[in-house]
Amino acid sequence: MARIKARAVAATIATLMVTAGAAPPTATAAVPSSFTITGSGFGHGVGMPQYGAYELSRRGATALEILDHYYTNTRARFRDTPPIVAVQLFGPSPYGSTGGDTATSTTATIDGGRWRVRGPKGVTIVQGIGGRTLTFSTSGTQASVTFAGRTWLRSSLLLEWAGTRYFKPGGNKAVVSIRGTHGEYRHGRMRIAARQGVPNIVNDLRLNTEYLYGIAEMPSSWGLTWGARALRAQAITARSYALTKMDARKWSCGCHVVDDVRDQNFSGWLKENEGGGYYGAVWKAAVDKTTRSITNGRVLTYGGTPVAAHYFSSSGGRTANSEDVWSSVVPYERSVSDPYSLEAPGNSYVSWDRTMTQTRARALFGLPDVAQIRVTARYVSGQVKTIVGTSSTGETKAITGKADTLRAQIGAHTTVGSLPSAWISKTTNN
């Protein structure tokens, strides 16, 4: 398939502009009890929309063509990669106040095989067989493990289990569950240390297989409905993103990445074993198509350098320039036409509505009352740039900002407390 020529989306953008030129109300305008905000799309809008990638795959585009469309002037090449990525599963956030865990202890349950906990010199402290629960906590700068009523303190701990390269690789395969995380873990090992009074738990994994197999960012089932090449594109972007984080482990967590949307959603064995392994095998096959070995895989690059390839669920007809959503100009994340998100089967965010009460509208705009809400300026993507509230007396207040900032600001004043996206097509008085 030649380089994708995106279909015109004039009708979509025209719809998005419906409210932009509306005249303000007269001095006698009625004050509605609430407003309905209508829009489309889900997510920040930068990079690859997953539903768009799915629809392109359904139309016959290859993974490389999908990436070529959504990431400007990039190339997806096979290249050498580090073997191991360190993923924080539990612990204080390495990204300041964003996310993270504050619980002073957690539990790990090991099912299906033998396990052991070792200290910093490799000496086994305690061991057992599956179906048992350990408690990890901290005391000052030391990490502790409690099992069968006894507690051990060490400067650091290693939890290893059967069926991995670290412990009894030929034994019955064990699976670890940790309270407070959103996954289950079959591969690698856990490193536990004290950080800010919290047990910091990091999973050491092979990047090109064990980590990518557990990335839960796209439905595996798409691979059974002509979406396999979208899954491959997702695997390449996930690998590329992780590579940009792997120059050095973050001191605060001893990790490269965290396991949620602050980096990428990683649910480990839950994803790999999805559908009893049936759907998981579809995702694994897509990952394997992008992998040559544990130290070589296909990576998205710009100017020969791996890129932090952002992605999101679906657009409102066109993706966004990075600087219109956040702050920096990213040369490979340029606005491109995306009718595909709106035409992909199963996309429940082709159109959405949110309600804003009169009380919340007054709070948003700082007006005594709000008779009308209008979108008066948009970014090239169609995302909102300026929104104006007008009172019954004709007084106006405008709010201008980056698309994702406005999405959060406006969304916080809706009855559900959020907006799916900044692609607002119209506002209606109720």
JOHUCOR-V807458 format. One record per backbone hydrogen bond with DSSP energy under -0.5 kcal/mol. NH is the residue of the N-H (numbers start at 1). CO is the residue of the C=O. E is the energy in kcal/mol with one decimal. If there is no record, write none. Layout:
nh->[NH,NH]
co->[CO,CO]
e->[E,E]
This chain:
nh->[6,13,14,15,16,17,18,19,20,21,22,29,29,32,35,36,37,37,38,38,39,40,41,42,43,47,48,49,50,51,53,54,55,56,57,58,59,60,61,66,67,68,69,70,71,72,72,74,75,77,77,79,81,85,87,87,88,88,89,90,98,99,101,106,108,109,110,111,111,115,116,117,118,119,122,125,126,128,131,132,134,135,136,137,138,139,142,143,144,145,146,147,150,152,154,157,158,159,160,160,162,163,163,164,164,167,171,174,175,176,177,178,179,181,184,185,189,190,191,192,193,195,198,200,200,201,201,202,202,203,204,204,205,205,207,208,211,212,213,214,214,215,216,216,217,222,223,224,225,227,230,231,232,233,234,235,236,237,238,239,240,241,242,243,244,245,246,250,253,254,255,256,257,259,263,264,266,267,268,269,270,270,271,272,273,274,276,277,277,278,279,280,281,282,282,283,284,285,286,287,288,289,290,290,291,292,293,296,297,298,299,300,301,302,305,307,309,310,312,313,314,319,320,322,324,325,325,326,330,331,333,334,338,343,343,344,344,347,348,350,352,354,356,358,361,362,363,364,365,366,367,371,372,374,376,376,377,379,382,384,385,386,387,388,389,390,391,394,397,399,401,403,404,406,407,408,409,410,411,412,413,414,415,417,424,425,425,426,428,430]
co->[4,9,10,11,12,13,15,425,17,17,19,26,392,30,356,428,35,354,36,426,352,423,349,314,420,320,310,47,312,313,49,50,51,52,53,54,55,57,56,62,63,64,65,66,67,70,332,71,301,75,299,297,295,205,85,203,86,257,201,201,95,97,91,136,134,177,132,109,175,128,160,126,158,123,119,117,117,115,110,110,108,146,106,144,104,142,139,154,137,152,135,150,147,145,143,192,118,190,116,158,114,167,168,161,167,164,168,162,111,185,109,183,107,178,267,176,204,159,202,157,200,198,195,193,198,90,199,191,200,87,189,202,85,203,83,294,206,207,209,210,211,212,214,265,215,219,220,221,222,222,227,227,228,229,230,231,232,233,234,235,236,237,238,239,240,242,243,255,250,250,250,86,86,88,260,258,259,214,214,184,184,267,268,268,269,271,273,273,274,275,274,274,277,278,279,279,280,281,282,283,284,285,286,287,288,296,296,293,79,290,77,236,75,305,302,300,307,308,48,42,42,336,45,333,321,321,322,322,328,329,330,332,317,339,340,340,341,344,346,347,39,37,35,33,357,358,359,360,361,362,362,390,390,388,374,386,386,383,379,422,377,377,399,374,397,372,395,391,389,387,385,324,325,402,403,404,405,406,407,408,410,411,355,414,422,38,423,38,36,34]
e->[-0.7,-2.5,-2.8,-2.0,-2.1,-1.1,-1.6,-0.7,-0.9,-0.7,-1.2,-1.9,-0.7,-0.7,-2.6,-2.8,-0.5,-3.4,-0.6,-2.8,-2.3,-1.8,-3.1,-2.5,-2.7,-0.5,-1.7,-0.6,-3.1,-2.9,-2.4,-2.2,-2.4,-2.4,-2.4,-2.3,-1.4,-1.7,-2.5,-2.3,-2.3,-2.3,-1.8,-1.9,-2.4,-0.6,-1.6,-1.1,-2.4,-0.8,-2.3,-2.1,-2.1,-2.9,-0.6,-2.4,-0.5,-2.8,-2.8,-1.5,-1.3,-0.6,-2.3,-2.3,-2.6,-2.8,-2.2,-0.5,-2.6,-2.3,-2.5,-2.9,-2.5,-2.4,-1.8,-3.2,-1.3,-2.1,-3.5,-1.2,-3.0,-2.0,-3.1,-2.0,-0.6,-2.6,-1.9,-2.8,-2.7,-2.0,-2.4,-2.7,-1.7,-2.4,-2.6,-2.5,-2.3,-2.5,-2.6,-0.6,-2.8,-0.7,-2.4,-0.8,-1.3,-0.6,-2.1,-2.1,-2.5,-2.9,-2.4,-0.5,-2.3,-1.7,-1.6,-2.7,-0.8,-2.4,-2.8,-2.6,-1.7,-2.4,-1.9,-3.5,-0.7,-3.2,-0.7,-2.4,-0.5,-3.1,-2.1,-0.6,-2.5,-0.6,-2.0,-0.5,-2.8,-1.3,-3.1,-0.6,-1.1,-1.5,-0.6,-2.1,-0.8,-1.4,-2.0,-2.1,-1.6,-2.1,-0.7,-1.8,-1.8,-2.0,-2.3,-2.3,-2.2,-2.3,-2.5,-2.3,-2.5,-2.7,-2.1,-2.3,-1.4,-1.7,-1.5,-3.5,-1.0,-3.0,-0.7,-2.8,-1.9,-1.1,-2.5,-0.8,-2.3,-2.7,-0.8,-2.8,-0.6,-1.6,-0.9,-2.0,-2.8,-1.4,-1.0,-0.9,-0.7,-1.6,-1.0,-2.1,-1.8,-0.7,-0.5,-1.8,-2.7,-2.1,-1.6,-2.3,-2.8,-1.4,-0.5,-1.7,-1.4,-2.4,-2.1,-1.3,-2.0,-3.0,-3.6,-0.5,-3.3,-2.4,-1.4,-1.8,-1.6,-1.0,-2.2,-0.6,-2.0,-2.5,-3.0,-1.8,-1.4,-0.7,-1.1,-2.8,-0.7,-0.6,-1.9,-0.6,-2.4,-0.7,-0.8,-0.8,-0.6,-1.3,-1.0,-0.9,-2.5,-2.3,-2.6,-2.5,-2.4,-2.4,-1.8,-2.2,-2.3,-2.2,-0.8,-3.1,-1.6,-2.6,-0.7,-1.7,-1.3,-2.5,-2.3,-2.6,-2.7,-1.9,-2.3,-3.3,-2.8,-2.5,-3.2,-1.6,-2.3,-2.7,-1.8,-2.9,-0.8,-2.6,-2.4,-1.9,-2.7,-3.1,-2.0,-2.1,-1.4,-1.9,-2.7,-0.6,-1.7,-2.4,-0.6,-1.7,-2.4,-2.8]
